[in-house]
Amino acid sequence: MSDSANWTRHGITDTRLVRHFSYVNGKWVAGDGNETLSVTNPADGALLGEVASMSAAQARTAVDAAQEAFATWGMTLPQERSAVLRRWFELMIKHKEDLARIMVLEQGKPLSEARGEIDYAASFVDYYAEESKRPNIEGVTSHLPDAEVELWLEPVGVAALITPWNFPAAMLTRKAAAAMAAGCTVVAHPSGETPYSALALAELAERAGVPTGVFNVVTGHAPTVVEPWTQDARVRVLSFTGSTNIGQLLYRQCAGTVKKLVMELGGHAPVIVFKGSDIDSAVAETIKAKFATSGQDCLGANRIYVERAIYEPFCERFIAVTKALSLGVGLDDPDLGPLMNEAAVQKQEEQVKDALEHGARLGCGGQRDALGPLFYQPTVLTDVPDAAAIMRDETFGPVAAITPFDTEDEVIARANATEYGLIAYLHSLDPRRIYRMSRALQFGMVAVNRTKVTGAPIPFGGVKQSGLGREGARRGMEEFMEMKYVCRDWA
């Protein structure tokens, strides 16, 4: 295990936040046989430390703890659950800088983005601390004489949460805070590439007084940890953020126990820019949509459609801004950091090569950077044909693909021609066109003349193979609840 001095030199002041064991039933637990999982810094490949690699039996033990805790937590007064969540939120804000630096070291994103993610992660805990007090019994006009009808919302039980490496804090709190506010208990599995952020949140949850067994974090190899949860009938809901392929696998594995599923899967977001738009604003917003988190974002812009009348000036400005973006080590706070792993870099290389072979033009970038093997230069491809792989497959990296279009109907058809349906970005100043396009685009979310749309009060999610259910807002909490119908006769 890494020592505290290694973390202190990176500016982390409270090294107790750096935990190497799983958190189960209120205890820090090593893997069976002291099995471990190595975690490296994507910026330089240096070993950050090793975390416990838990066995399938230990994963089931976490469910034992959560199931036992549910008997009490599910019946706890909502205002008491609220108070616990409120303390957790306050501790996250207090330790924001340490949490951000831990994230940068294991994930690679720029420091300012990591700080922003901690604010975002904490906002879900803050929001659900309040929302936990609001599910009410709903009265319904009876259809039967002398009968009283009520609808109750009750916590579903143990919730299994599987979170990704690109947003290792926010994706956990968005799920866990909603589940815990609803009265559910949690078994969570963070990505093996970024477990330290989740373990730091577990440390703060313990300090906040989250009762034993309510919040459990189990590290290790995903198939070993997660498959027992999919087969366990006591796990009543599974929430997953990740690729569509893995989502499909989990869907099949959960079928035998008929769990509730909440899935935020892949995306292939189009950006559509019409003539008459503010080109400078459209370029600036599309840069954000493409290069945030070094392009490793399910909301990332993948296909940029620009009306032909403004295509050339848009491309010129977009390339110029892209060339000015800085690439570097996350703690130096550049515009972009390294990619997560070698597979991610290879995907950029393959998609760029394929696009060029299909006739696309290289505007800038297009190769690894001398900074290190996981640094890929911000890249712009223009005149990209629909036949290129990048126009069908999620890029998840800093490669922008731009192509012209001529008519509204044409671009609607091209934008919708995907199995994904998470978010679409639209730039237009024509209110009638904005309305038509917002209705016609087959996506769960539409951002008009802006990039940032997410937040705790909004129901985040997609359609088609981009997922099931919603996260955030009241609906995000209701995903962890069941409706009970009570029909009562007082006679």
Secondary structure, 3 states (H helix, E strand, C coil): CCCHHHHHCCCCCCHHHCCCCEEECCEEECCHHHCEEEEECCCCCCEEEEEECCCHHHHHHHHHHHHHHHHHHCCCCHHHHHHHHHHHHHHHHHCHHHHHHHHHHHHCCCHHHHHHHHHHHHHHHHHHHHHCCCCCCEEECCCCCCCEEEEEEEECCEEEEECCCCCCCHHHHHHHHHHHHHCCEEEEECCCCCHHHHHHHHHHHHHCCCCCCCEEECCCCHHHHHHHHHHCCCEEEEEEECCHHHHHHHHHHHHHHCCEEEEECCCCEEEEECCCCCHHHHHHHHHHHHHHHHHCCCCCEEEEEEEHHHHHHHHHHHHHHHHCCCECCHHHCCCECCCCCHHHHHHHHHHHHHHHHCCCEEEECCCECCCCCCCECCEEEECCCCCCHHHCCCCCCCEEEEEEECCHHHHHHHHHCCCCCCEEEEECCCHHHHHHHHHHCCCCEEEECCCCCCCCCCCECCCHHHEECCECHHHHHHCCEEEEEEEECCC
